């Protein structure tokens, strides 16, 4: 399955700040990737692959972000428009999430390539730094009483990805 054109389209839409188009294209890409990873394989390895681990955690985190977006829009607080409009990708300027998906897609194609493993490790480190940022802390401790748990949910996925890379 050649997903490079779709991944590039997602990147193009993010760069063009077309949030709705990027989200739709991203969800379509995730659906294809998830179904491809769930297809029966000749291998007996049943451990979740890093891309599936990340997609599952990202979906869970997106539910909290969506609830926060609704609460922010209801308040009409202009300083929070960036979160309400662009979600998790907007918090990291869209680049970090794109780097993560790109690295994990490469890793799924070349799981034993040391260069690819290093790229994934570097992006995991960058994502950990993002999860430690004030903006993520503010989202997790939002004044609306919404339980997001972005740092724990995504951090656990990063732990699992790192563990998988070491095997």
N, C-alpha and C positions, 0 to 999 in steps of 0.2 A: 504494500500500500504506500503510495507516494503522497505524503501529507505536506511536503514542503510548500507547495503553492498556497495551501490553506493557511499554514503558519505565517507565511509572508503577508497574506491578506490581513490576518489579525494584526500583525505588526504595523502594516500600512494604516489601518483604521485607527489604531492607538496613536500613531504619530500624527494623524490628521485630526485627532481629538474627537472622533466620531464614536462616542461612548456606546450608544445603542448598537451601532453596526458592529463594533468590536466585540461587544458582549455576545451578540447573536452568532457571529462567526466563531468566537471562542467556544461557545457552548456546542456548536456543531462539530468543531474539531475535537472537543473532549468526548463527545458521543462516539465519534469514529475511533478515537484512540482507545477508549474504554472497551468498546466492542471488539476491537482487534486484540487487545490484551486478554480478553475473556474467551477468545476463540480457543478451541481445544488444540493442544500442542502435543507433539510426540514426547516432549520432555516430561519427566516426573516431578520437576520443581514446581511446587504449588505455592511457594512463598509469594506474597504480593510484590510486584515490581515497583520500583521507585515512582514511575509515572502514575500508576494506579493509586499508590499511597498518597501522593501529593494531590491528585484529583479528588479523592475522597475527602481529605482534610480541607481542601479549598472549597468544596461544595458545602461542607459543614460550616466553615467560617463565613461563606457568602450568605447563609441564612441569617446569621447574626447581623451582618453588615446591611442586609436588606431591611431588617427590622429597624436598625438605627437610621437608615436613610428615610424611612417612613416617618419616624419620630422627628427627625430634623426638619423634614419638609413641613410637618404639621406645626412646628414652632415658628417657621419663617425666619430663621436665624441666618443672615447673609454670610457670616463668617464661616459657616459650616457647609456652604454650597458645594465646595469641592468634594467633601465626603459624600454628601447626598447625591451629587450628580455622577461621580465616577467610581464610587465604591472603593474596594481594596486597592485596585490598580491606581486610582487617583491619589491614594495616600502615599504611594511610592513612585509617583509620576509615570506609572505604567511600565517602566523599563524593567524593574526587578521581576515582576511576574512574567514578563515576556522572556527574560533571561532564564528564569527557572524552567518554564515549559520547554524552551528551545534546548536547554542542556539536558533535560530529562528525556526528550524525544531522541536526541543524539545518543544518550546512554542506552535507550531501549534498542536502538539499531546496532550499537557497538558496545555491548556491556563489558567487554574485556579490554577495551582500549584505554591504556593508562592516561592518555591526554584528555580523553573525554571524562574519565573519572576525576581528574584534577579540575576540569572546568566545573563539573557538578559540585565538587567539594568547595570550590571558590564561591559559587553562587549560594550554596547552603550557608556558608559563613556570612555572606552579604545579607542573606535573608534573616539570619539570627540577629545581626546588628539592627536591621529594620524592626524586628519584633521587640527589641530592647528600647526602641525610640519612644519619645514622649507621646507622639501621635497615637501609637498603638496602645500605650498605657492609658491615654485619655479615652480612647474608644472602649477599652475593656472596663474602665471605671466611669462610664458615661452617666450623666445626671438623670437619665430616663429609666434607670433601673433595669436595663436590658442586659442580659447575660451573653456577652459575646465570646469571651475566652479565646480571643485570637492568638495570643502568645502561647497558651498551653496547647491549643488544638494544632496550630501550625508547627509549634516547637516539637511536639511529639512526632509529627510526620517527618520533620527534619532529622530527628533522632533515628527513626526507622530507616530513612534513606541512607544516612551515614553508616548505620549497621549493615545495610545491604551492600554498600560499596566496599566494605572491609571483608566481605566473604568471597 
